[in-house]
Amino acid sequence: METKRTFLAIDVAPQDDIIDLLQELKRNHKLDSIKWVDPAIMHLTLFFLGDTPIANIPDICDKLKGTIQKFEPFSLTLKGIGFFGRPLPRVIWVGVDFSEVLNDLKLSVDSALSEFGYSFDKERFNPHFTLGRVKFMHNTDKLNAEVQQYRNKSFQVQTVRELVLYESILKRQGPEYRIIQKFQLKGC
């Protein structure tokens, strides 16, 4: 059975403050081994489907379209930075201020995809945009200080008008994302 590695995402168009933050982090961590994300492909993964049978993609898209178009456009505030991984960071990210609409959208997408046998992470949804993936970090104190420094900083407001189902092709130089289908929110 032929498959594609897929995920559903919200794209972000990084503004200057996110670009500046990324440049600052790169400068501050130039001795660490971190694979920084290209701002052109920054996104918030709403659901990682993984290896998806190609034959199922049209039905999945139909279900997602019906689910997503029930939601009106909404705003997300990119706020604070943090990381996953304790004691050693694995992923550095910029967070998203709590959004009830985003949370409801996530629950609706989870429910829609469960009809295709997908299960979702039962842990609390932690929406974020990945900035970098850490391979090795000499000293985590600097990153901990940066997390504290930017903990309450709002970077930008992003209006969400569509979601995108992507195919992820893993390559040595980094992932390549190909659009399978875009899903417009209500009225867009």
N, C-alpha and C positions, 0 to 999 in steps of 0.2 A: 504494500500500500504506500503510495507516494504521499509525502507530507510536506508542509511548510511550517517553519518555526514562527509563530505569530503572537502578537500582543495588541491590545487596544490601548490607545494613549490619547492624551491631551498635549498638543504641541505648545511650546512657548516661544515667543519672539523676544529673546533677551534684550533688555534695554541697557543703556550705558552703565547703570549701577551694578547690574549683574556681571557685565563684561569686566568692569573695574574690579569687582570682588574676585572674579576668577583670576585676573592678572595678578592681584595682590597675593592670593593664595599660592599661585605658581611661583612667584618671587620668594615668598616666605618658606616654601617647601622644595626649593630647587635641589636640595641634597637628598630628598626622599624619593622613593620610586613610586610615583603616582601617575596613572594614565588619566589625563584630564579629558573631559568630554568636550567635543567640538560644540560650541554654542549653537551652531546651525542645526544640530540634531537633538537639542535638549527637549525632553518630554516628561510627562508624568504618566507612568504606567498605571492604568486603571485595572487591567486584568491581563496577566500573562497566560496565554492559552498553551504555549509550548508547541510541540509537534502536532499539527492539525492536519487530518486527512484532507487532501485537496478536494475530494468529492463532497465534503461536508461544508466547505467554505461558503457556497451560495446560500444554503439554509441558515447558517450562522449569521451571515450578513443580513438576511431578511429579518431574522429575529432581533438583531441589534438595531436595525433601522427602526423597527416598530417601537422598541424600548426607548431609544435615545430621542426620537422626535417628539416624545411627550414632554420633554424638559425645555424650558425657556432658556435663552442665553443667560449666563451668570458671570460674576467676577470672582477671580481668585487673587488673593494678596500673597505674594511671595515674601516670606518673613522668616528671619533667623537662619542660622546654619547649624548643622549638627553632623553626626556620623553614626553609622551602624557598626557594631563590632565592639566587644569588650573582652579583654582589656585593650586589644589592639584594633584600631579602626580599619574597616574594610572598604566602606563607602562614605564619601563626604558629600553632603547634600545641602540644598537650600529648601527650607520648609514652606508649607502653605498654611496660612491662618485658617482656623476652623471655618468650614463652609457647610451649612446644613444641606444645601442643594447638592454639593459634591458628594456628601455622604449618602444622600438619598439616591443619587445617580449610581454610585458604586453598588449599593444594595440591589437596585433594579437590574443592573448589568450582571451581578452575581447570580441573581435568580434566573434571568434569561438564559445564561450560559449553563446553569445547572441542568437544564432540560437536555443538554447535549452530553451530559456525563461529566462536565467539568466541576471540580470542587474548588472552593475558595478558602483562603486563609481565614481561620476563625478568630485570629488575633485582631486587635484594633487596627483599623486602616490608618496608615501613617503616610499621607500624601507628601511627595517630595519630588524635586528635580535633581537628579544626580549631577554633581560637579566633577567628581573624580573617583577612581577606584584605586585603592591603596594596595601596593604590592609589598612595600616595606617603608616603615617610618622610623627614623632615628630616635626621635623624642616626641612623645605625644603631648607634652606640656604646652608647646606652642599652639597646637591645634585646640587643646582645651581652653586656652586663653582666648583664641579667636572665636570659639563657640560662645563664650561668655560675653565677649565684646559685641557680637552681632545678634545675641539672643533675641532682642526685642526690635531689631531694625526691620522696618518694612522696605523692601527693595523696589517692588513694582506691582501694579495691579494689571492683571491679565484678564481680558474678556474672553470667555469660552463660548464659541459659536458652533464648534464641530469637534467630533472625535474621529480618530483615524485608526483603522485596522492596518497594522504593518506586518510585513514579512521581515524577519531579522535574519540576515545572512552573516554568519561569523567568518571574519577574515583575519589574517595575521595582523594587519595594520589597524584593525578595529571593526566593529560591526557596520554593516551596510543595511539601511532600512529602505524597503520598497513599499510604497502605498498599495494596498490591496483595495481598500474602499474608504471613502470619507462619509461620515454620517452627520448631517446638519441637525442642529437643535431646532426646536419649534420656531417657525417664523423666519428662519435664515435662508 
